[in-house]
Amino acid sequence: MNIALWALQIVLALKFASTAYTHGFRRDQAKMQRGEQRFGAMTRPLLTVVALCTFLGGAGLVLPGALGILTWLTPLAAALLALMMLGAIKFHVTCCEKPKIAADLVLFALAAFVAYGRWGIAPF
């Protein structure tokens, strides 16, 4: 189980790092038009905060276990990323972006599984 959790943590960390990059630094104006209409001037700072939290959460999935310090951060990071995915689901439902809702549901389930796995099944 430990190897499966490690593999899942690495995959999630890479996905969240890429999401942080696309939301924080390489924003596609055409794809994010609905969100910009909804939040107006708050769009850029909001996306920057989301990108920063996503990047830190992704790093929190891998670095504590790899370094062997503060390993309690890994399940916490996974749980917070799962909560963040619930917020993303709510946002994408509001903006009627159905393909993104499905991806968010998968990411939520995987992050919640890592949180549960690292707290109860196979802690470090």
N, C-alpha and C positions, 0 to 999 in steps of 0.2 A: 504494500500500500504506500510505503514511503516513496518508492521510485515513481509510482503513478502520480502522487501529489507533487513531487518535484517537477515532473514533466509538465503537468498542468500549470504549475506556478510559473514556469519559464515561458510557456506559450501565452499565458495571460499577461505576464510582464511585457512581453514583446508587443502584444496587441494594444495594451494600454499605453505603452510608450509611443506607438505609432498614432494612436488616437490623440494623445497629447500634442504630438507634432502637428497633425492636420488641423486640430481645433485651435491651437495656440499660435502657430507660426505661419502656417500655409493655408489660410482660410480661403475657400472658394466662394466668392460672393454669390454666384448663381445658386449654388446648393444651399446656402444658408440664408436665403432671402426671406423665407417665412419667419425665421427666428429674429432676424433684424427688424422686420415689420412689427413683431410682437414686443420686443424689448427696446427698440429704438437706440438711443445713445448708450444704453447699458450693455449693448451687445459685445463690444470689444473688451471691456473690463471683465465681464462675466465669462467670456470664453477664455480669457487669460487665466482667471482663477480656476476654471474647470480644467484647463490644460495642466496647470501646476499641480492641482490635487490628483489628477489622473496619473501624471508622471511620478509623483511621490508615492502614490499607492502601488503603482507597478514596481517601483524600486523596492518598496516595503515587502513585496511578495517574495523577492529573491535574496536581497542583500543580507538581512539578518541571519537567515539560515546558512548562507554561504560563508559569512564571516564568523558565525558562531557567537554573536553578541546580540543581546536584546531580542532573542528569538520570539518573545511574546508579541513583537510587532507584526509578525507575519499573519497570524489569524486576525489581528485587529485591522491590518491593512485590507485583508480580503473581505472582512465584514463591512468596512467602510466603503470599499469599492462596490460591494453588492448593494448597499444603500444608495450609492451614487447612481447605480444602474436603474434602481427604482425611480429615481428622479428623472433620469434620461428617458425612461419609458413614459412617464407622465408628460414630459415635454414633447416627445415625438408623437404621442397620441393627440396632444393639443394641436400640433402642427400638421396632423394627418400624414405622417411619413411612415407608412406601413412597413416597408422593407427594413427600416431602422429599428422598428419595434421588435421584430423577430430577432435581430442581432442582439439587441439589448437584453431580451429575455434569455438568450443563450449565455451571454456574458454574466448576467445576474446569477443564473443557476450554477455556472462554473465557479464564480467567485464565492458564492454561498457554500458550495461543496468544499472548496479549499479552506474556508473559515471553519466549517464543521470538522473537517478532517484534521486540521492542525490543532484544533482545541481538544478534540475528543478521541479521534481514531488513532492518529500517528503524530503526536507532538514531537518536537525536536528533542 
